[in-house]
Amino acid sequence: MGSISGEYIHKLIQEINETISAIVDATNKPYDRVNTVEKYAIRYHLIVIAEALIALALHIARRMFNTRPETPIHALQVRQSAINRGH
């Protein structure tokens, strides 16, 4: 097993938190007052969160469980299997 990069994990979590804050800021007004540009910005931020979560899952699967997941879903399955085995 390799080692998890705490710095990389911290960077991803920070990116997720900052992006969530941006979404919260953009959605603090009624939906009918959110313009098209703001809606696209929210969608972009959701994609950023998804990409960071994928990177996190892949990093853990590769480093902690020494696997080469074929897809992000496979990375999550690797982690779930480890939980089921008590790891």
Phi and psi in degrees as GROMACS dihedral restraints (atoms count N, CA, C in turn):
[ dihedral_restraints ]
;  ai    aj    ak    al  type     phi  dphi    fc
    3     4     5     6     1   -86.1    20    10
    4     5     6     7     1  -174.3    20    10
    6     7     8     9     1  -107.9    20    10
    7     8     9    10     1   143.2    20    10
    9    10    11    12     1   -73.9    20    10
   10    11    12    13     1   136.3    20    10
   12    13    14    15     1   -87.7    20    10
   13    14    15    16     1   104.3    20    10
   15    16    17    18     1   -59.4    20    10
   16    17    18    19     1   -37.2    20    10
   18    19    20    21     1   -64.0    20    10
   19    20    21    22     1   -43.1    20    10
   21    22    23    24     1   -65.7    20    10
   22    23    24    25     1   -44.9    20    10
   24    25    26    27     1   -60.7    20    10
   25    26    27    28     1   -45.4    20    10
   27    28    29    30     1   -59.4    20    10
   28    29    30    31     1   -43.0    20    10
   30    31    32    33     1   -60.9    20    10
   31    32    33    34     1   -44.5    20    10
   33    34    35    36     1   -64.7    20    10
   34    35    36    37     1   -44.1    20    10
   36    37    38    39     1   -64.1    20    10
   37    38    39    40     1   -40.1    20    10
   39    40    41    42     1   -62.7    20    10
   40    41    42    43     1   -41.8    20    10
   42    43    44    45     1   -62.8    20    10
   43    44    45    46     1   -42.4    20    10
   45    46    47    48     1   -62.6    20    10
   46    47    48    49     1   -47.1    20    10
   48    49    50    51     1   -63.0    20    10
   49    50    51    52     1   -42.7    20    10
   51    52    53    54     1   -64.1    20    10
   52    53    54    55     1   -38.0    20    10
   54    55    56    57     1   -69.9    20    10
   55    56    57    58     1   -39.6    20    10
   57    58    59    60     1   -60.8    20    10
   58    59    60    61     1   -42.2    20    10
   60    61    62    63     1   -61.1    20    10
   61    62    63    64     1   -39.6    20    10
   63    64    65    66     1   -64.9    20    10
   64    65    66    67     1   -39.0    20    10
   66    67    68    69     1   -66.6    20    10
   67    68    69    70     1   -44.3    20    10
   69    70    71    72     1   -59.9    20    10
   70    71    72    73     1   -44.3    20    10
   72    73    74    75     1   -60.2    20    10
   73    74    75    76     1   -40.8    20    10
   75    76    77    78     1   -73.8    20    10
   76    77    78    79     1   -19.5    20    10
   78    79    80    81     1  -109.5    20    10
   79    80    81    82     1    18.8    20    10
   81    82    83    84     1   -80.2    20    10
   82    83    84    85     1     6.0    20    10
   84    85    86    87     1  -125.0    20    10
   85    86    87    88     1   163.5    20    10
   87    88    89    90     1   -57.7    20    10
   88    89    90    91     1   146.0    20    10
   90    91    92    93     1   -56.4    20    10
   91    92    93    94     1   -37.9    20    10
   93    94    95    96     1   -68.7    20    10
   94    95    96    97     1   -10.2    20    10
   96    97    98    99     1  -101.0    20    10
   97    98    99   100     1    -0.7    20    10
   99   100   101   102     1   -84.5    20    10
  100   101   102   103     1   121.3    20    10
  102   103   104   105     1   -83.1    20    10
  103   104   105   106     1   174.0    20    10
  105   106   107   108     1   -60.6    20    10
  106   107   108   109     1   -42.2    20    10
  108   109   110   111     1   -61.9    20    10
  109   110   111   112     1   -42.4    20    10
  111   112   113   114     1   -65.2    20    10
  112   113   114   115     1   -37.4    20    10
  114   115   116   117     1   -63.6    20    10
  115   116   117   118     1   -42.2    20    10
  117   118   119   120     1   -66.4    20    10
  118   119   120   121     1   -35.9    20    10
  120   121   122   123     1   -64.1    20    10
  121   122   123   124     1   -41.4    20    10
  123   124   125   126     1   -62.8    20    10
  124   125   126   127     1   -44.4    20    10
  126   127   128   129     1   -60.0    20    10
  127   128   129   130     1   -43.3    20    10
  129   130   131   132     1   -58.9    20    10
  130   131   132   133     1   -46.2    20    10
  132   133   134   135     1   -62.3    20    10
  133   134   135   136     1   -36.7    20    10
  135   136   137   138     1   -65.0    20    10
  136   137   138   139     1   -37.2    20    10
  138   139   140   141     1   -65.8    20    10
  139   140   141   142     1   -40.9    20    10
  141   142   143   144     1   -59.5    20    10
  142   143   144   145     1   -43.4    20    10
  144   145   146   147     1   -62.4    20    10
  145   146   147   148     1   -46.2    20    10
  147   148   149   150     1   -60.3    20    10
  148   149   150   151     1   -43.7    20    10
  150   151   152   153     1   -64.7    20    10
  151   152   153   154     1   -38.8    20    10
  153   154   155   156     1   -67.3    20    10
  154   155   156   157     1   -39.7    20    10
  156   157   158   159     1   -65.8    20    10
  157   158   159   160     1   -39.0    20    10
  159   160   161   162     1   -63.0    20    10
  160   161   162   163     1   -46.0    20    10
  162   163   164   165     1   -60.1    20    10
  163   164   165   166     1   -40.2    20    10
  165   166   167   168     1   -63.5    20    10
  166   167   168   169     1   -47.3    20    10
  168   169   170   171     1   -62.7    20    10
  169   170   171   172     1   -43.4    20    10
  171   172   173   174     1   -65.3    20    10
  172   173   174   175     1   -42.7    20    10
  174   175   176   177     1   -60.5    20    10
  175   176   177   178     1   -46.6    20    10
  177   178   179   180     1   -64.0    20    10
  178   179   180   181     1   -45.7    20    10
  180   181   182   183     1   -61.3    20    10
  181   182   183   184     1   -42.3    20    10
  183   184   185   186     1   -71.3    20    10
  184   185   186   187     1   -46.6    20    10
  186   187   188   189     1   -84.4    20    10
  187   188   189   190     1   -43.8    20    10
  189   190   191   192     1   -82.9    20    10
  190   191   192   193     1   -34.2    20    10
  192   193   194   195     1  -113.4    20    10
  193   194   195   196     1     5.4    20    10
  195   196   197   198     1    50.2    20    10
  196   197   198   199     1    47.0    20    10
  198   199   200   201     1  -120.2    20    10
  199   200   201   202     1   163.7    20    10
  201   202   203   204     1  -118.1    20    10
  202   203   204   205     1    82.4    20    10
  204   205   206   207     1   -62.2    20    10
  205   206   207   208     1   140.2    20    10
  207   208   209   210     1   -79.3    20    10
  208   209   210   211     1   -27.2    20    10
  210   211   212   213     1  -144.3    20    10
  211   212   213   214     1   165.4    20    10
  213   214   215   216     1   -59.9    20    10
  214   215   216   217     1   -36.9    20    10
  216   217   218   219     1   -63.2    20    10
  217   218   219   220     1   -40.2    20    10
  219   220   221   222     1   -61.3    20    10
  220   221   222   223     1   -39.6    20    10
  222   223   224   225     1   -60.5    20    10
  223   224   225   226     1   -41.6    20    10
  225   226   227   228     1   -67.2    20    10
  226   227   228   229     1   -36.6    20    10
  228   229   230   231     1   -66.4    20    10
  229   230   231   232     1   -37.6    20    10
  231   232   233   234     1   -59.4    20    10
  232   233   234   235     1   -46.8    20    10
  234   235   236   237     1   -63.7    20    10
  235   236   237   238     1   -43.6    20    10
  237   238   239   240     1   -63.0    20    10
  238   239   240   241     1   -41.1    20    10
  240   241   242   243     1   -60.3    20    10
  241   242   243   244     1   -41.6    20    10
  243   244   245   246     1   -63.5    20    10
  244   245   246   247     1   -40.5    20    10
  246   247   248   249     1   -62.8    20    10
  247   248   249   250     1   -43.4    20    10
  249   250   251   252     1   -64.1    20    10
  250   251   252   253     1   -28.8    20    10
  252   253   254   255     1   -85.9    20    10
  253   254   255   256     1    -2.3    20    10
  255   256   257   258     1    89.2    20    10
  256   257   258   259     1    20.4    20    10
